[in-house]
Amino acid sequence: MNRLLLLIVLSLAANVVLAGWWIKERQRTPAVAIGSMQPSPADANLDPESSQQLAPKPALPATSPVVPSEIPAATASISSWKDLQADDLKEFIRRLRTAGCPEETLQDIIVAEVNRRHSARARELWPERNVAKAFWEVEKQSPEDTRRNRERYRKDRELQKEKSALLVELLGVDPEKERRKAEGLPEYIDYNERRISFLPESKREAASKILEDFEARFSDFYARNRGMYDAEYRTERAQLEAERMQALAQHLTPQQLREYEIRESQLASQLRHDLRGLTVTREEYETIYDIRKKYGESIYNYSDVEGKAARDQVERNKEALEADLAAALGPEKSRDYKRSQDYSYSELTRLARRHDLPVETSGKVYDFKEAAEAAVKQLKADTGLSNSERQAALAKIREETQQAVIDTLGGNVFTNYLRRGGYWINNLAPTPRPVR
Protein backbone atom coordinates (compact mmCIF):
# COMPACT_ATOMS: atom_id res chain seq x y z
CA MET A 1 0.00 0.00 0.00
CA ASN A 2 1.55 3.27 -1.02
CA ARG A 3 1.98 6.13 1.39
CA LEU A 4 -0.82 8.38 0.02
CA LEU A 5 -3.45 5.62 0.25
CA LEU A 6 -2.46 4.92 3.87
CA LEU A 7 -2.99 8.59 4.82
CA ILE A 8 -6.47 8.65 3.26
CA VAL A 9 -7.54 5.49 5.17
CA LEU A 10 -6.30 6.89 8.50
CA SER A 11 -8.09 10.22 7.90
CA LEU A 12 -11.41 8.51 7.19
CA ALA A 13 -11.09 6.37 10.31
CA ALA A 14 -10.43 9.44 12.47
CA ASN A 15 -13.53 11.20 11.07
CA VAL A 16 -15.72 8.18 11.85
CA VAL A 17 -14.49 8.10 15.48
CA LEU A 18 -15.11 11.87 15.94
CA ALA A 19 -18.60 11.63 14.42
CA GLY A 20 -19.53 8.82 16.80
CA TRP A 21 -18.31 10.81 19.82
CA TRP A 22 -20.30 13.91 18.74
CA ILE A 23 -23.55 11.94 18.34
CA LYS A 24 -23.11 10.36 21.78
CA GLU A 25 -22.55 13.76 23.45
CA ARG A 26 -25.48 15.31 21.54
CA GLN A 27 -27.88 12.68 22.91
CA ARG A 28 -26.85 13.52 26.48
CA THR A 29 -27.42 17.34 26.01
CA PRO A 30 -30.96 18.51 27.10
CA ALA A 31 -33.13 20.58 24.72
CA VAL A 32 -32.69 24.32 25.13
CA ALA A 33 -35.67 26.67 24.90
CA ILE A 34 -35.66 29.41 22.32
CA GLY A 35 -34.45 32.60 23.92
CA SER A 36 -32.49 30.84 26.68
CA MET A 37 -29.25 31.12 24.74
CA GLN A 38 -28.08 34.53 26.00
CA PRO A 39 -24.82 36.07 24.76
CA SER A 40 -22.09 36.40 27.32
CA PRO A 41 -21.09 39.92 28.40
CA ALA A 42 -17.87 39.56 26.47
CA ASP A 43 -19.78 38.76 23.25
CA ALA A 44 -22.63 41.24 23.65
CA ASN A 45 -20.97 44.05 21.73
CA LEU A 46 -19.11 42.06 19.08
CA ASP A 47 -19.76 42.48 15.38
CA PRO A 48 -20.32 38.89 14.13
CA GLU A 49 -18.48 39.59 10.88
CA SER A 50 -15.55 41.66 12.06
CA SER A 51 -15.22 40.35 15.66
CA GLN A 52 -14.39 43.94 16.66
CA GLN A 53 -15.63 45.64 19.81
CA LEU A 54 -18.58 47.93 19.04
CA ALA A 55 -19.93 50.89 20.99
CA PRO A 56 -22.96 49.86 23.08
CA LYS A 57 -26.39 50.98 21.88
CA PRO A 58 -28.08 53.72 23.94
CA ALA A 59 -30.09 52.16 26.72
CA LEU A 60 -33.85 52.27 26.24
CA PRO A 61 -36.38 52.17 29.06
CA ALA A 62 -37.42 48.59 29.73
CA THR A 63 -40.81 47.53 30.99
CA SER A 64 -40.86 43.99 32.44
CA PRO A 65 -37.69 42.04 31.62
CA VAL A 66 -37.91 38.30 32.18
CA VAL A 67 -35.34 36.63 34.44
CA PRO A 68 -34.04 33.45 32.72
CA SER A 69 -34.71 31.37 35.85
CA GLU A 70 -38.39 32.32 35.67
CA ILE A 71 -38.93 31.05 32.10
CA PRO A 72 -41.51 28.25 32.21
CA ALA A 73 -40.63 24.83 30.92
CA ALA A 74 -43.43 25.16 28.36
CA THR A 75 -41.11 27.20 26.13
CA ALA A 76 -39.24 24.00 25.34
CA SER A 77 -42.08 23.26 22.92
CA ILE A 78 -41.24 26.38 20.86
CA SER A 79 -39.35 25.12 17.88
CA SER A 80 -39.69 27.88 15.26
CA TRP A 81 -40.41 31.57 14.77
CA LYS A 82 -44.01 30.78 13.80
CA ASP A 83 -44.64 29.50 17.32
CA LEU A 84 -43.87 32.98 18.67
CA GLN A 85 -45.79 35.10 16.17
CA ALA A 86 -49.30 36.39 16.86
CA ASP A 87 -51.60 38.88 15.13
CA ASP A 88 -52.44 40.40 18.50
CA LEU A 89 -49.40 42.53 19.41
CA LYS A 90 -49.93 42.21 23.15
CA GLU A 91 -49.94 38.42 22.81
CA PHE A 92 -46.89 38.64 20.56
CA ILE A 93 -45.07 40.62 23.26
CA ARG A 94 -46.13 38.13 25.94
CA ARG A 95 -44.72 35.22 23.93
CA LEU A 96 -41.46 37.04 23.24
CA ARG A 97 -40.96 37.82 26.90
CA THR A 98 -41.88 34.29 27.89
CA ALA A 99 -39.23 33.01 25.49
CA GLY A 100 -36.66 35.26 27.18
CA CYS A 101 -36.25 37.74 24.32
CA PRO A 102 -34.06 40.67 25.47
CA GLU A 103 -36.14 43.81 26.00
CA GLU A 104 -34.22 45.92 23.51
CA THR A 105 -34.59 43.27 20.81
CA LEU A 106 -38.28 42.93 21.68
CA GLN A 107 -38.72 46.68 21.21
CA ASP A 108 -36.97 46.54 17.83
CA ILE A 109 -39.30 43.73 16.69
CA ILE A 110 -42.47 45.50 17.85
CA VAL A 111 -41.45 48.89 16.36
CA ALA A 112 -40.76 47.17 13.04
CA GLU A 113 -44.15 45.42 13.15
CA VAL A 114 -46.05 48.62 14.06
CA ASN A 115 -44.27 50.51 11.26
CA ARG A 116 -45.12 47.74 8.81
CA ARG A 117 -48.81 47.87 9.70
CA HIS A 118 -48.97 51.67 9.48
CA SER A 119 -46.94 51.95 6.27
CA ALA A 120 -49.85 50.60 4.20
CA ARG A 121 -52.09 53.40 5.47
CA ALA A 122 -49.36 55.96 4.78
CA ARG A 123 -49.06 54.71 1.19
CA GLU A 124 -52.81 55.15 0.76
CA LEU A 125 -52.44 58.84 1.63
CA TRP A 126 -49.79 59.44 -1.07
CA PRO A 127 -50.42 56.88 -3.86
CA GLU A 128 -48.54 58.91 -6.48
CA ARG A 129 -45.33 58.71 -4.45
CA ASN A 130 -45.03 55.07 -5.45
CA VAL A 131 -45.55 55.74 -9.17
CA ALA A 132 -42.52 56.42 -11.36
CA LYS A 133 -42.88 59.69 -13.28
CA ALA A 134 -41.34 60.59 -16.60
CA PHE A 135 -38.28 62.74 -15.92
CA TRP A 136 -39.26 65.29 -18.56
CA GLU A 137 -42.68 66.04 -17.05
CA VAL A 138 -42.71 69.26 -15.02
CA GLU A 139 -44.67 69.03 -11.78
CA LYS A 140 -47.42 71.62 -11.67
CA GLN A 141 -49.36 72.23 -8.50
CA SER A 142 -52.76 73.89 -8.56
CA PRO A 143 -54.52 75.49 -5.56
CA GLU A 144 -56.65 72.33 -5.38
CA ASP A 145 -53.49 70.20 -5.16
CA THR A 146 -52.23 72.44 -2.35
CA ARG A 147 -55.45 71.99 -0.38
CA ARG A 148 -55.45 68.23 -0.93
CA ASN A 149 -51.82 67.92 0.17
CA ARG A 150 -52.51 70.03 3.24
CA GLU A 151 -55.22 67.57 4.26
CA ARG A 152 -52.84 64.69 3.58
CA TYR A 153 -50.20 66.22 5.83
CA ARG A 154 -52.80 66.61 8.56
CA LYS A 155 -53.83 62.95 8.28
CA ASP A 156 -50.18 61.87 8.18
CA ARG A 157 -49.53 63.76 11.44
CA GLU A 158 -52.53 62.03 13.01
CA LEU A 159 -51.19 58.68 11.81
CA GLN A 160 -47.78 59.34 13.38
CA LYS A 161 -49.40 60.33 16.67
CA GLU A 162 -51.56 57.19 16.58
CA LYS A 163 -48.49 55.04 15.97
CA SER A 164 -46.61 56.67 18.85
CA ALA A 165 -49.57 56.22 21.19
CA LEU A 166 -49.81 52.52 20.25
CA LEU A 167 -46.11 51.98 21.02
CA VAL A 168 -46.53 53.65 24.41
CA GLU A 169 -49.55 51.43 25.12
CA LEU A 170 -47.67 48.26 24.15
CA LEU A 171 -44.21 48.99 25.54
CA GLY A 172 -44.73 51.79 28.03
CA VAL A 173 -42.53 54.05 25.86
CA ASP A 174 -42.09 55.10 22.24
CA PRO A 175 -38.62 53.65 21.42
CA GLU A 176 -38.28 55.79 18.29
CA LYS A 177 -38.65 58.98 20.32
CA GLU A 178 -36.24 57.69 22.94
CA ARG A 179 -33.64 56.92 20.30
CA ARG A 180 -33.98 60.41 18.81
CA LYS A 181 -33.34 61.84 22.26
CA ALA A 182 -30.32 59.55 22.78
CA GLU A 183 -28.90 60.68 19.42
CA GLY A 184 -29.43 64.35 20.29
CA LEU A 185 -32.19 64.86 17.72
CA PRO A 186 -35.23 67.06 18.45
CA GLU A 187 -38.23 65.30 19.89
CA TYR A 188 -40.75 67.31 17.90
CA ILE A 189 -40.88 66.38 14.25
CA ASP A 190 -44.16 68.08 13.42
CA TYR A 191 -43.78 71.63 12.10
CA ASN A 192 -46.57 73.12 14.20
CA GLU A 193 -45.45 71.25 17.31
CA ARG A 194 -41.94 72.63 16.92
CA ARG A 195 -43.39 76.14 16.80
CA ILE A 196 -45.14 75.70 20.15
CA SER A 197 -42.71 73.36 21.92
CA PHE A 198 -42.08 76.06 24.54
CA LEU A 199 -45.72 75.89 25.69
CA PRO A 200 -46.90 73.62 28.51
CA GLU A 201 -48.56 70.39 27.36
CA SER A 202 -51.98 71.66 28.45
CA LYS A 203 -51.85 74.50 25.89
CA ARG A 204 -50.34 72.74 22.91
CA GLU A 205 -53.38 70.98 21.49
CA ALA A 206 -55.49 74.15 21.28
CA ALA A 207 -52.58 76.20 19.90
CA SER A 208 -51.76 73.52 17.34
CA LYS A 209 -55.36 73.48 16.09
CA ILE A 210 -55.33 77.27 15.65
CA LEU A 211 -52.05 77.16 13.76
CA GLU A 212 -53.34 74.40 11.47
CA ASP A 213 -56.48 76.42 10.68
CA PHE A 214 -54.50 79.54 9.88
CA GLU A 215 -51.95 77.56 7.90
CA ALA A 216 -54.80 76.63 5.58
CA ARG A 217 -55.93 80.25 5.33
CA PHE A 218 -52.42 81.49 4.61
CA SER A 219 -51.97 78.78 1.97
CA ASP A 220 -55.11 79.89 0.16
CA PHE A 221 -54.00 83.51 0.48
CA TYR A 222 -50.59 82.81 -1.09
CA ALA A 223 -52.20 80.77 -3.87
CA ARG A 224 -54.55 83.63 -4.72
CA ASN A 225 -51.79 86.26 -4.68
CA ARG A 226 -49.04 84.30 -6.38
CA GLY A 227 -46.53 86.79 -7.81
CA MET A 228 -48.21 89.85 -6.27
CA TYR A 229 -46.75 92.01 -3.49
CA ASP A 230 -48.72 95.23 -3.67
CA ALA A 231 -50.33 97.29 -0.92
CA GLU A 232 -53.49 95.16 -0.98
CA TYR A 233 -51.41 92.00 -0.50
CA ARG A 234 -49.52 93.51 2.43
CA THR A 235 -52.71 94.71 4.10
CA GLU A 236 -54.44 91.35 3.82
CA ARG A 237 -51.40 89.47 5.10
CA ALA A 238 -51.11 91.81 8.10
CA GLN A 239 -54.81 91.27 8.84
CA LEU A 240 -54.40 87.49 8.76
CA GLU A 241 -51.40 87.75 11.08
CA ALA A 242 -53.40 89.90 13.52
CA GLU A 243 -56.32 87.45 13.51
CA ARG A 244 -53.97 84.54 14.24
CA MET A 245 -52.52 86.38 17.23
CA GLN A 246 -56.05 87.21 18.47
CA ALA A 247 -57.06 83.54 18.22
CA LEU A 248 -53.98 82.43 20.16
CA ALA A 249 -54.63 85.11 22.79
CA GLN A 250 -57.86 83.28 23.72
CA HIS A 251 -55.79 80.35 25.04
CA LEU A 252 -52.36 81.73 25.97
CA THR A 253 -51.22 84.02 28.75
CA PRO A 254 -49.78 87.40 27.70
CA GLN A 255 -46.26 86.11 28.36
CA GLN A 256 -46.85 82.94 26.30
CA LEU A 257 -48.30 85.03 23.47
CA ARG A 258 -45.27 87.31 23.59
CA GLU A 259 -42.98 84.28 23.43
CA TYR A 260 -44.81 82.99 20.36
CA GLU A 261 -44.69 86.41 18.71
CA ILE A 262 -40.93 86.95 19.05
CA ARG A 263 -40.30 83.41 17.80
CA GLU A 264 -42.84 82.78 15.03
CA SER A 265 -44.49 85.98 13.80
CA GLN A 266 -43.91 87.41 10.32
CA LEU A 267 -41.54 90.00 11.80
CA ALA A 268 -39.61 87.26 13.66
CA SER A 269 -39.14 85.45 10.36
CA GLN A 270 -37.87 88.67 8.76
CA LEU A 271 -35.44 89.28 11.63
CA ARG A 272 -34.00 85.77 11.33
CA HIS A 273 -32.97 86.81 7.83
CA ASP A 274 -31.87 90.35 8.68
CA LEU A 275 -29.74 89.37 11.68
CA ARG A 276 -27.91 86.46 10.06
CA GLY A 277 -24.69 88.50 9.92
CA LEU A 278 -24.90 89.79 13.49
CA THR A 279 -24.43 88.13 16.88
CA VAL A 280 -26.91 89.35 19.49
CA THR A 281 -28.08 88.36 22.96
CA ARG A 282 -31.73 87.57 23.64
CA GLU A 283 -32.15 90.99 25.28
CA GLU A 284 -30.68 92.72 22.22
CA TYR A 285 -32.89 90.64 19.93
CA GLU A 286 -36.03 91.66 21.80
CA THR A 287 -34.94 95.31 21.76
CA ILE A 288 -34.45 95.20 17.99
CA TYR A 289 -37.74 93.33 17.59
CA ASP A 290 -39.75 95.92 19.52
CA ILE A 291 -38.21 98.87 17.65
CA ARG A 292 -38.75 97.21 14.28
CA LYS A 293 -42.33 96.42 15.25
CA LYS A 294 -42.89 100.09 16.08
CA TYR A 295 -42.03 101.11 12.50
CA GLY A 296 -43.60 98.11 10.76
CA GLU A 297 -43.72 98.38 6.97
CA SER A 298 -43.05 102.15 6.97
CA ILE A 299 -39.28 101.68 6.47
CA TYR A 300 -39.63 99.89 3.13
CA ASN A 301 -39.62 101.80 -0.12
CA TYR A 302 -41.93 99.52 -2.10
CA SER A 303 -42.23 99.94 -5.83
CA ASP A 304 -45.89 100.84 -5.52
CA VAL A 305 -45.21 103.72 -3.11
CA GLU A 306 -46.05 106.72 -5.27
CA GLY A 307 -44.80 110.26 -5.11
CA LYS A 308 -41.64 111.93 -3.86
CA ALA A 309 -43.27 112.90 -0.57
CA ALA A 310 -44.05 109.25 0.23
CA ARG A 311 -40.52 108.16 -0.65
CA ASP A 312 -39.01 110.95 1.44
CA GLN A 313 -41.15 109.85 4.39
CA VAL A 314 -39.77 106.32 4.08
CA GLU A 315 -36.22 107.70 4.29
CA ARG A 316 -37.13 109.78 7.36
CA ASN A 317 -38.63 106.66 8.99
CA LYS A 318 -35.43 104.72 8.34
CA GLU A 319 -33.35 107.48 9.90
CA ALA A 320 -35.65 107.53 12.94
CA LEU A 321 -35.35 103.73 13.25
CA GLU A 322 -31.54 103.98 13.18
CA ALA A 323 -31.63 106.71 15.85
CA ASP A 324 -33.86 104.58 18.10
CA LEU A 325 -31.57 101.56 17.66
CA ALA A 326 -28.49 103.66 18.43
CA ALA A 327 -30.09 104.96 21.62
CA ALA A 328 -31.17 101.46 22.72
CA LEU A 329 -28.14 99.39 21.65
CA GLY A 330 -25.32 101.89 21.91
CA PRO A 331 -23.25 103.32 19.04
CA GLU A 332 -21.06 100.25 18.44
CA LYS A 333 -23.83 97.62 18.33
CA SER A 334 -26.14 99.85 16.31
CA ARG A 335 -23.30 100.41 13.81
CA ASP A 336 -22.81 96.63 13.54
CA TYR A 337 -26.55 96.23 13.04
CA LYS A 338 -26.63 98.82 10.27
CA ARG A 339 -23.74 97.18 8.50
CA SER A 340 -25.29 93.71 8.79
CA GLN A 341 -28.31 94.98 6.80
CA ASP A 342 -26.11 96.03 3.86
CA TYR A 343 -25.81 93.40 1.12
CA SER A 344 -22.40 94.80 0.23
CA TYR A 345 -21.10 94.16 3.75
CA SER A 346 -22.56 90.64 3.85
CA GLU A 347 -20.82 89.73 0.58
CA LEU A 348 -17.62 91.35 1.78
CA THR A 349 -17.68 89.26 4.97
CA ARG A 350 -18.24 86.04 3.04
CA LEU A 351 -15.38 86.80 0.63
CA ALA A 352 -13.01 87.65 3.49
CA ARG A 353 -13.85 84.35 5.21
CA ARG A 354 -13.45 82.33 2.04
CA HIS A 355 -10.01 83.80 1.32
CA ASP A 356 -8.80 83.69 4.94
CA LEU A 357 -8.32 87.44 5.17
CA PRO A 358 -7.83 89.09 8.59
CA VAL A 359 -11.04 89.47 10.62
CA GLU A 360 -10.84 93.27 10.53
CA THR A 361 -10.85 93.34 6.69
CA SER A 362 -14.62 93.70 6.29
CA GLY A 363 -14.85 96.60 8.71
CA LYS A 364 -11.86 98.34 7.16
CA VAL A 365 -13.30 98.22 3.62
CA TYR A 366 -16.72 99.28 4.89
CA ASP A 367 -15.10 102.31 6.55
CA PHE A 368 -13.76 103.26 3.10
CA LYS A 369 -17.29 102.93 1.74
CA GLU A 370 -18.87 105.16 4.38
CA ALA A 371 -16.15 107.82 4.11
CA ALA A 372 -16.34 107.89 0.30
CA GLU A 373 -20.16 108.08 0.23
CA ALA A 374 -20.10 110.92 2.78
CA ALA A 375 -17.58 112.83 0.63
CA VAL A 376 -19.72 112.27 -2.48
CA LYS A 377 -22.81 113.53 -0.66
CA GLN A 378 -20.96 116.69 0.37
CA LEU A 379 -19.70 117.30 -3.18
CA LYS A 380 -23.15 116.93 -4.70
CA ALA A 381 -24.51 119.48 -2.23
CA ASP A 382 -21.83 122.03 -3.18
CA THR A 383 -23.61 124.42 -5.58
CA GLY A 384 -20.44 126.41 -6.21
CA LEU A 385 -18.95 123.72 -8.45
CA SER A 386 -19.53 123.38 -12.17
CA ASN A 387 -20.66 120.03 -13.55
CA SER A 388 -17.21 119.28 -14.96
CA GLU A 389 -15.48 120.19 -11.69
CA ARG A 390 -17.89 118.06 -9.71
CA GLN A 391 -17.46 115.12 -12.07
CA ALA A 392 -13.66 115.34 -11.84
CA ALA A 393 -13.78 115.45 -8.05
CA LEU A 394 -16.12 112.44 -7.93
CA ALA A 395 -13.84 110.49 -10.27
CA LYS A 396 -10.87 111.24 -8.00
CA ILE A 397 -12.81 109.95 -4.96
CA ARG A 398 -13.70 106.76 -6.81
CA GLU A 399 -10.12 106.22 -8.01
CA GLU A 400 -8.60 106.70 -4.54
CA THR A 401 -11.25 104.56 -2.84
CA GLN A 402 -10.91 101.77 -5.38
CA GLN A 403 -7.14 101.67 -4.91
CA ALA A 404 -7.54 101.52 -1.12
CA VAL A 405 -9.96 98.58 -1.44
CA ILE A 406 -7.61 96.77 -3.87
CA ASP A 407 -4.69 97.22 -1.46
CA THR A 408 -6.80 95.77 1.38
CA LEU A 409 -8.39 92.82 -0.45
CA GLY A 410 -5.87 91.99 -3.14
CA GLY A 411 -6.55 92.09 -6.86
CA ASN A 412 -8.29 88.72 -7.26
CA VAL A 413 -10.62 89.16 -4.29
CA PHE A 414 -11.38 92.72 -5.39
CA THR A 415 -12.49 91.48 -8.81
CA ASN A 416 -14.91 89.06 -7.16
CA TYR A 417 -16.15 91.73 -4.76
CA LEU A 418 -16.80 94.17 -7.61
CA ARG A 419 -19.21 91.60 -9.10
CA ARG A 420 -20.78 90.65 -5.75
CA GLY A 421 -21.58 93.64 -3.57
CA GLY A 422 -18.87 96.10 -4.65
CA TYR A 423 -21.15 97.96 -7.05
CA TRP A 424 -21.03 101.00 -4.73
CA ILE A 425 -17.52 101.80 -5.95
CA ASN A 426 -18.74 102.51 -9.49
CA ASN A 427 -21.71 104.41 -8.08
CA LEU A 428 -19.35 106.95 -6.48
CA ALA A 429 -18.79 108.55 -9.91
CA PRO A 430 -21.15 107.03 -12.48
CA THR A 431 -20.30 107.70 -16.10
CA PRO A 432 -22.38 110.71 -17.24
CA ARG A 433 -24.90 110.10 -19.97
CA PRO A 434 -23.95 111.50 -23.38
CA VAL A 435 -25.72 114.71 -24.33
CA ARG A 436 -27.94 114.26 -27.37
Secondary structure, DSSP 8 states (H G I E B T S, - for coil): --HHHHHHHHHHHHHHHHHHHHHHHHHHS----TT-----TTTTTB-TTT--B---------S----GGG--GGGGG--SGGGT--SSHHHHHHHHHHTT--HHHHHHHHHHHHHHHHHHHHHHH-GGGGS---TT------HHHHHHHHHHHHHHHHHHHHHHHHHHHHHSS-HHHHHHHHTT--S--SHHHHHTTTS-HHHHHHHHHHHHHHHHHHHHHHHHTTT--SHHHHHHHHHHHHHHHHHHHTTS-HHHHHHHHHHHSHHHHHHHHHTTT----HHHHHHHHHHHHHHGGGG---TT--SHHHHHHHHHHHHHHHHHHHHHH-HHHHHHHHHHT-HHHHHHHHHHHHTT--TTHHHHHHHHHHHHHHHHHHHHH-TTS-HHHHHHHHHHHHHHHHHHHHHHH-HHHHHHHHHTTTHHHHHTS-------
